[in-house]
């Protein structure tokens, strides 16, 4: 029994011990805790700062494609003939549109931009032309009226203005002569217009003779009065084929009774003649402003001859290409292939590439030298001048020199689009002959450039 009791008792004790181990853990001392076993998911030890939340990878915003604006429809219009054009972003110099811009071609009156630049580089903005009267050293009844290229010399009376603001007057010459030679009557009035080598004046063979009758061009002569207009107060007034003799007649009238019996002749003042009177033109800056605003051809031709003389040439038509190249040498304009037949742009044989005109516009925009005067004189859309009736939907936003001959239209200058950019452009629309619809088509294309602004693309 004892053995049975002991066996049963021993079994109960063993069972209780097993239960205690299972419930309370192994009966080992507290300081003998087993080392933890590392696993792949072991957590980092705790810190006083809470772990930061995991962040997502940043996602890039999709970039918008730059807006591109094409002028295809306006460019492909039926009345766009032989197109040459270039449009440049003035701020960056980026060429936005280009059609044959490197090819020299006829400019029409856009040529006047080059003429103005050449005059500013050589003569300067303050240059004034002096017209002088001399008396013979041997015979005080002989006067010499010597032309110096001032086509603005006017026969208008005191207080009356011609188309040329602040023009010098024949009446002022007459008053000075009367003071210097009181009571003197005159037997001969000699008209000296020899400055350009052709005393009687000349008219380019290629120029349309309708320029004389329609009144938009005169003969080129160093001596003439009011640009040889029939009416000195009207821009386009008929001209004659003998501006020198007409100047002499108006001079004779200004002298009054003292010269009523005098004969008129074309000649050259002798070296020993004595000066008795002189008047000065308005400054060249005034000439340039008016020439650009209304596209005055007579002023342009006078400036071209003065530039030629100033750079040491003879003032002839043939001298103008070399004269302009020399006058503008310091500008770094690409002038190697230009051909300058006249200063006004009337000749269809003038050759200047649109890209060259744009180079000049860039200099104007940058304020090179005195070229800000060119910018100030350029016509503005919807305001008085040659753009007064054009681009009326964008008044003040197109600043450009106009051009027209019977074989082409041209326009060159600056656009101020709604996107705040500034574009400079030169465009020629050339053909065998052109009509007003061709000018309108050109204007529509320029307006398309304006509407695109800096988003204009060269398709």
C-alpha positions as semicolon CSV with decimal commas, in nm:
position;residue;x (nm);y (nm);z (nm)
1;X;0,000;0,000;0,000
2;X;0,282;0,228;0,095
3;X;0,448;0,174;-0,239
4;X;0,121;0,234;-0,416
5;X;0,061;0,550;-0,213
6;X;0,417;0,669;-0,278
7;X;0,381;0,596;-0,646
8;X;0,055;0,785;-0,662
9;X;0,193;1,068;-0,457
10;X;0,506;1,091;-0,670
11;X;0,292;1,102;-0,982
12;X;0,079;1,386;-0,842
13;X;0,386;1,588;-0,750
14;X;0,538;1,540;-1,091
15;X;0,215;1,645;-1,255
16;X;0,188;1,957;-1,040
17;X;0,546;2,054;-1,124
18;X;0,479;2,019;-1,496
19;X;0,168;2,237;-1,463
20;X;0,364;2,500;-1,267
21;X;0,633;2,515;-1,535
22;X;0,376;2,551;-1,805
23;X;0,196;2,827;-1,615
24;X;0,482;3,027;-1,460
25;X;0,769;2,953;-1,699
26;X;1,097;2,770;-1,625
27;X;1,213;2,789;-1,266
28;X;1,541;2,967;-1,350
29;X;1,693;3,272;-1,177
30;X;1,569;3,613;-1,317
31;X;1,910;3,735;-1,428
32;X;1,965;3,439;-1,657
33;X;1,719;3,546;-1,933
34;X;1,809;3,390;-2,266
35;X;1,939;3,614;-2,551
36;X;1,670;3,698;-2,807
37;X;1,700;3,525;-3,140
38;X;1,730;3,767;-3,437
39;X;1,485;3,717;-3,714
40;X;1,432;3,895;-4,043
41;X;1,152;4,096;-3,884
42;X;1,342;4,222;-3,580
43;X;1,216;4,572;-3,492
44;X;1,462;4,853;-3,412
45;X;1,500;4,942;-3,050
46;X;1,253;5,193;-2,917
47;X;1,349;5,561;-2,901
48;X;1,207;5,860;-2,722
49;X;1,095;6,011;-3,055
50;X;0,816;5,840;-3,240
51;X;0,914;5,697;-3,575
52;X;0,819;5,923;-3,864
53;X;0,545;5,819;-4,098
54;X;0,677;5,674;-4,424
55;X;0,658;5,934;-4,705
56;X;0,534;5,876;-5,056
57;X;0,762;5,931;-5,353
58;X;0,699;6,287;-5,497
59;X;0,522;6,283;-5,830
60;X;0,618;6,537;-6,099
61;X;0,343;6,757;-6,234
62;X;0,293;6,695;-6,607
63;X;0,459;6,977;-6,805
64;X;0,238;7,162;-7,046
65;X;0,346;7,164;-7,407
66;X;0,421;7,521;-7,524
67;X;0,140;7,672;-7,726
68;X;0,223;7,684;-8,094
69;X;0,055;7,926;-8,328
70;X;0,063;7,894;-8,706
71;X;-0,018;8,157;-8,969
72;X;-0,063;7,905;-9,249
73;X;-0,403;8,028;-9,360
74;X;-0,292;8,390;-9,395
75;X;0,035;8,289;-9,560
76;X;-0,143;8,073;-9,817
77;X;-0,391;8,346;-9,915
78;X;-0,435;8,389;-10,288
79;X;-0,310;8,749;-10,286
80;X;0,019;8,666;-10,117
81;X;0,248;8,655;-10,421
82;X;0,624;8,610;-10,384
83;X;0,662;8,622;-10,008
84;X;0,984;8,707;-9,827
85;X;0,958;8,764;-9,456
86;X;1,124;8,722;-9,119
87;X;0,979;8,764;-8,769
88;X;1,206;8,778;-8,463
89;X;1,135;8,779;-8,090
90;X;1,299;9,106;-7,987
91;X;1,369;8,986;-7,631
92;X;1,548;8,664;-7,725
93;X;1,659;8,711;-8,084
94;X;1,481;8,388;-8,177
95;X;1,364;8,369;-8,538
96;X;0,997;8,272;-8,517
97;X;0,912;8,281;-8,888
98;X;1,128;8,284;-9,198
99;X;1,054;8,280;-9,568
100;X;1,347;8,366;-9,795
101;X;1,472;8,630;-9,555
102;X;1,836;8,599;-9,663
103;X;1,766;8,675;-10,029
104;X;1,818;9,038;-10,137
105;X;1,514;9,188;-10,310
106;X;1,343;9,519;-10,383
107;X;1,247;9,699;-10,066
108;X;1,013;9,976;-10,184
109;X;1,006;10,254;-9,923
110;X;1,137;10,030;-9,645
111;X;1,466;10,151;-9,795
112;X;1,409;10,477;-9,607
113;X;1,503;10,301;-9,283
114;X;1,853;10,241;-9,421
115;X;1,867;10,597;-9,557
116;X;1,778;10,739;-9,216
117;X;2,038;10,518;-9,046
118;X;2,310;10,621;-9,293
119;X;2,227;10,989;-9,244
120;X;2,238;10,959;-8,865
121;X;2,571;10,774;-8,876
122;X;2,738;11,030;-9,104
123;X;2,564;11,366;-9,082
124;X;2,419;11,327;-8,733
125;X;2,081;11,438;-8,597
126;X;2,177;11,805;-8,557
127;X;2,314;11,855;-8,908
128;X;2,165;12,155;-9,094
129;X;2,206;12,244;-9,459
130;X;2,311;12,598;-9,541
131;X;2,189;12,761;-9,863
132;X;2,398;13,064;-9,960
133;X;2,374;13,359;-10,197
134;X;2,688;13,526;-10,333
135;X;2,747;13,845;-10,526
136;X;3,002;13,873;-10,803
137;X;3,328;14,031;-10,689
138;X;3,340;14,218;-11,021
139;X;2,976;14,306;-11,085
140;X;2,740;14,370;-10,790
141;X;2,439;14,325;-11,017
142;X;2,511;13,950;-11,049
143;X;2,389;13,714;-10,778
144;X;2,463;13,342;-10,739
145;X;2,207;13,122;-10,563
146;X;2,400;12,809;-10,464
147;X;2,209;12,491;-10,385
148;X;2,347;12,274;-10,107
149;X;2,086;11,999;-10,118
150;X;1,814;12,162;-9,909
151;X;1,491;12,064;-10,086
152;X;1,287;12,223;-9,805
153;X;1,388;12,580;-9,899
154;X;1,049;12,747;-9,932
155;X;0,882;13,024;-10,126
156;X;0,602;13,057;-9,868
157;X;0,563;13,397;-9,708
158;X;0,620;13,499;-9,346
159;X;0,396;13,308;-9,107
160;X;0,297;13,056;-9,376
161;X;0,422;12,698;-9,361
162;X;0,495;12,450;-9,636
163;X;0,473;12,074;-9,578
164;X;0,814;12,108;-9,415
165;X;0,806;12,236;-9,060
166;X;1,046;12,523;-8,981
167;X;1,169;12,538;-9,339
168;X;1,407;12,821;-9,440
169;X;1,259;13,080;-9,675
170;X;1,358;13,265;-9,988
171;X;1,206;13,577;-9,833
172;X;1,468;13,567;-9,557
173;X;1,743;13,550;-9,818
174;X;1,590;13,850;-9,996
175;X;1,582;14,056;-9,675
176;X;1,947;13,986;-9,603
177;X;2,045;14,079;-9,959
178;X;1,856;14,405;-9,932
179;X;2,045;14,488;-9,612
180;X;2,382;14,400;-9,763
181;X;2,320;14,560;-10,102
182;X;2,073;14,847;-10,049
183;X;1,935;15,012;-10,361
184;X;2,109;14,751;-10,578
185;X;1,925;14,617;-10,883
186;X;2,023;14,286;-11,039
187;X;2,083;14,201;-11,402
188;X;2,163;13,829;-11,371
189;X;2,065;13,552;-11,131
190;X;2,295;13,254;-11,169
191;X;2,159;12,923;-11,036
192;X;2,429;12,687;-10,911
193;X;2,302;12,329;-10,869
194;X;2,632;12,158;-10,946
195;X;2,680;11,983;-10,611
196;X;2,582;11,636;-10,740
197;X;2,751;11,679;-11,077
198;X;2,430;11,718;-11,279
199;X;2,340;12,090;-11,267
200;X;1,994;12,056;-11,423
201;X;1,888;11,767;-11,198
202;X;1,803;11,409;-11,295
203;X;1,528;11,151;-11,274
204;X;1,610;10,778;-11,255
205;X;1,528;10,604;-11,583
206;X;1,359;10,320;-11,397
207;X;1,134;10,552;-11,195
208;X;0,775;10,575;-11,308
209;X;0,720;10,914;-11,470
210;X;0,381;10,923;-11,303
211;X;0,576;11,017;-10,992
212;X;0,599;11,369;-11,136
213;X;0,236;11,410;-11,236
214;X;0,098;11,227;-10,932
215;X;0,331;11,437;-10,723
216;X;0,510;11,179;-10,509
217;X;0,859;11,238;-10,653
218;X;1,065;11,525;-10,788
219;X;1,380;11,542;-10,995
220;X;1,694;11,507;-10,786
221;X;1,877;11,839;-10,776
222;X;2,093;12,024;-10,527
223;X;1,883;12,338;-10,580
224;X;1,505;12,326;-10,561
225;X;1,229;12,495;-10,367
226;X;0,949;12,321;-10,171
227;X;1,055;11,991;-10,322
228;X;0,952;12,146;-10,655
229;X;0,582;12,112;-10,567
230;X;0,319;12,312;-10,749
231;X;0,151;12,358;-10,411
232;X;0,402;12,381;-10,125
233;X;0,137;12,293;-9,867
234;X;0,039;11,955;-10,017
235;X;0,251;11,642;-9,983
236;X;0,159;11,488;-10,318
237;X;0,155;11,784;-10,554
238;X;0,266;11,776;-10,920
239;X;0,635;11,839;-10,988
240;X;0,818;11,973;-11,293
241;X;1,104;11,848;-11,510
242;X;1,312;12,160;-11,436
243;X;1,329;12,224;-11,062
244;X;1,639;12,445;-11,089
245;X;1,486;12,704;-11,318
246;X;1,167;12,705;-11,113
247;X;1,374;12,773;-10,801
248;X;1,533;13,069;-10,983
249;X;1,193;13,213;-11,075
250;X;1,069;13,193;-10,718
251;X;1,395;13,351;-10,597
252;X;1,345;13,632;-10,847
253;X;0,993;13,689;-10,717
254;X;1,123;13,705;-10,358
255;X;1,373;13,977;-10,458
256;X;1,089;14,188;-10,596
257;X;1,152;14,496;-10,808
258;X;1,527;14,475;-10,753
259;X;1,540;14,167;-10,981
260;X;1,238;14,207;-11,207
261;X;1,457;14,264;-11,514
262;X;1,720;14,002;-11,427
263;X;1,791;13,707;-11,653
264;X;1,810;13,351;-11,516
265;X;2,088;13,110;-11,608
266;X;2,236;12,788;-11,475
267;X;2,604;12,819;-11,385
268;X;2,868;12,788;-11,115
269;X;2,960;13,048;-10,857
270;X;3,325;13,161;-10,894
271;X;3,564;13,110;-10,607
272;X;3,601;13,484;-10,546
273;X;3,226;13,554;-10,514
274;X;3,128;13,718;-10,185
275;X;2,861;13,572;-9,957
276;X;2,573;13,813;-9,889
277;X;2,301;13,590;-9,744
278;X;2,238;13,243;-9,602
279;X;1,965;13,035;-9,441
280;X;1,976;12,699;-9,260
281;X;1,745;12,403;-9,285
282;X;1,574;12,235;-8,994
283;X;1,799;11,970;-8,832
284;X;1,836;11,627;-8,989
285;X;1,631;11,476;-8,704
286;X;1,330;11,677;-8,825
287;X;1,387;11,562;-9,183
288;X;1,404;11,198;-9,076
289;X;1,088;11,222;-8,870
290;X;0,884;11,366;-9,158
291;X;1,040;11,141;-9,421
292;X;0,944;10,828;-9,227
293;X;0,599;10,944;-9,121
294;X;0,473;11,025;-9,471
295;X;0,735;10,844;-9,684
296;X;0,865;11,161;-9,850
297;X;1,076;11,048;-10,148
298;X;1,230;11,388;-10,219
299;X;1,373;11,415;-9,869
300;X;1,507;11,060;-9,893
301;X;1,692;11,129;-10,216
302;X;1,842;11,449;-10,075
303;X;1,964;11,260;-9,767
304;X;2,117;10,985;-9,979
305;X;2,320;11,239;-10,181
306;X;2,436;11,417;-9,867
307;X;2,548;11,084;-9,719
308;X;2,744;11,008;-10,036
309;X;2,919;11,345;-10,024
310;X;2,988;11,315;-9,652
311;X;3,174;10,985;-9,693
312;X;3,386;11,130;-9,974
313;X;3,192;11,024;-10,281
314;X;3,030;11,231;-10,556
315;X;2,661;11,228;-10,465
316;X;2,557;11,038;-10,778
317;X;2,310;10,752;-10,809
318;X;2,598;10,518;-10,887
319;X;2,779;10,603;-10,565
320;X;2,502;10,500;-10,327
321;X;2,578;10,131;-10,270
322;X;2,936;10,200;-10,165
323;X;2,829;10,514;-9,977
324;X;2,576;10,325;-9,763
325;X;2,822;10,044;-9,695
326;X;3,079;10,297;-9,581
327;X;2,834;10,505;-9,382
328;X;2,702;10,202;-9,192
329;X;3,032;10,019;-9,151
330;X;3,039;10,059;-8,772
331;X;2,696;9,900;-8,725
332;X;2,810;9,549;-8,823
333;X;2,506;9,514;-9,048
334;X;2,549;9,252;-9,319
335;X;2,572;9,481;-9,622
336;X;2,790;9,274;-9,852
337;X;2,511;9,192;-10,097
338;X;2,305;9,509;-10,086
339;X;2,242;9,714;-10,397
340;X;2,129;10,072;-10,346
341;X;1,989;10,232;-10,659
342;X;1,827;10,523;-10,477
343;X;1,758;10,650;-10,127
344;X;1,379;10,639;-10,151
345;X;1,324;10,277;-10,255
346;X;1,145;10,365;-10,579
347;X;1,374;10,156;-10,798
348;X;1,277;9,793;-10,856
349;X;1,648;9,717;-10,880
350;X;1,724;9,789;-10,515
351;X;1,839;9,474;-10,339
352;X;1,828;9,435;-9,960
353;X;1,737;9,114;-9,777
354;X;1,458;9,119;-9,516
355;X;1,705;8,973;-9,264
356;X;1,929;9,279;-9,312
357;X;1,638;9,512;-9,240
358;X;1,563;9,309;-8,928
359;X;1,925;9,348;-8,817
360;X;1,875;9,723;-8,843
361;X;1,548;9,699;-8,648
362;X;1,732;9,513;-8,373
363;X;1,987;9,796;-8,352
364;X;1,701;10,046;-8,337
365;X;1,537;9,846;-8,058
366;X;1,864;9,827;-7,866
367;X;1,906;10,207;-7,885
368;X;2,222;10,200;-8,094
369;X;2,370;10,547;-8,151
370;X;2,099;10,793;-8,250
371;X;1,874;10,524;-8,396
372;X;1,603;10,590;-8,136
373;X;1,509;10,880;-8,367
374;X;1,415;10,627;-8,634
375;X;1,184;10,448;-8,393
376;X;1,026;10,780;-8,293
377;X;0,960;10,871;-8,657
378;X;0,807;10,543;-8,773
379;X;0,435;10,540;-8,856
380;X;0,197;10,398;-8,595
381;X;-0,121;10,210;-8,679
382;X;-0,435;10,423;-8,667
383;X;-0,252;10,751;-8,610
384;X;-0,150;11,029;-8,854
385;X;0,105;10,907;-9,106
386;X;0,123;10,633;-9,367
387;X;-0,044;10,378;-9,133
388;X;-0,337;10,604;-9,044
389;X;-0,597;10,382;-9,213
390;X;-0,434;10,043;-9,153
391;X;-0,448;9,794;-8,863
392;X;-0,738;9,983;-8,708
393;X;-0,826;9,683;-8,488
394;X;-0,488;9,718;-8,315
395;X;-0,438;10,094;-8,301
396;X;-0,095;10,180;-8,166
397;X;0,025;9,819;-8,171
398;X;0,192;9,820;-8,514
399;X;0,489;10,057;-8,556
400;X;0,634;10,014;-8,903
401;X;0,769;10,173;-9,220
402;X;0,543;10,123;-9,518
403;X;0,652;10,054;-9,873
404;X;0,490;10,044;-10,215
405;X;0,606;10,040;-10,574
406;X;0,414;9,903;-10,872
407;X;0,581;9,562;-10,832
408;X;0,552;9,510;-10,461
409;X;0,441;9,604;-10,111
410;X;0,663;9,596;-9,805
411;X;0,639;9,667;-9,433
412;X;0,900;9,657;-9,158
413;X;0,894;9,745;-8,792
414;X;0,762;9,633;-8,453
415;X;0,456;9,450;-8,322
416;X;0,329;9,471;-7,964
417;X;0,105;9,162;-7,921
418;X;-0,140;9,100;-7,636
419;X;0,091;8,841;-7,475
420;X;0,331;9,121;-7,380
421;X;0,603;9,018;-7,622
422;X;0,766;9,244;-7,879
423;X;0,825;9,121;-8,230
424;X;1,029;9,280;-8,504
425;X;0,947;9,193;-8,860
426;X;1,015;9,264;-9,226
427;X;0,785;9,144;-9,501
428;X;0,786;9,182;-9,880
429;X;0,490;9,082;-10,099
430;X;0,634;9,108;-10,450
431;X;0,500;9,042;-10,798
432;X;0,504;9,149;-11,160
433;X;0,245;9,407;-11,060
434;X;0,047;9,455;-10,742
435;X;-0,292;9,589;-10,641
436;X;-0,446;9,701;-10,316
437;X;-0,567;9,345;-10,245
438;X;-0,203;9,238;-10,224
439;X;-0,136;9,500;-9,960
440;X;-0,444;9,387;-9,768
441;X;-0,328;9,024;-9,780
442;X;0,014;9,128;-9,652
443;X;-0,151;9,321;-9,369
444;X;-0,361;9,017;-9,277
445;X;-0,045;8,809;-9,251
446;X;0,117;9,072;-9,030
447;X;-0,196;9,074;-8,815
448;X;-0,165;8,696;-8,787
449;X;0,192;8,744;-8,661
450;X;0,052;8,988;-8,406
451;X;-0,221;8,748;-8,290
452;X;0,030;8,466;-8,241
453;X;0,281;8,680;-8,054
454;X;0,575;8,487;-7,910
455;X;0,392;8,158;-7,979
456;X;0,437;8,200;-8,354
457;X;0,591;7,891;-8,512
458;X;0,777;7,843;-8,835
459;X;0,577;7,550;-8,976
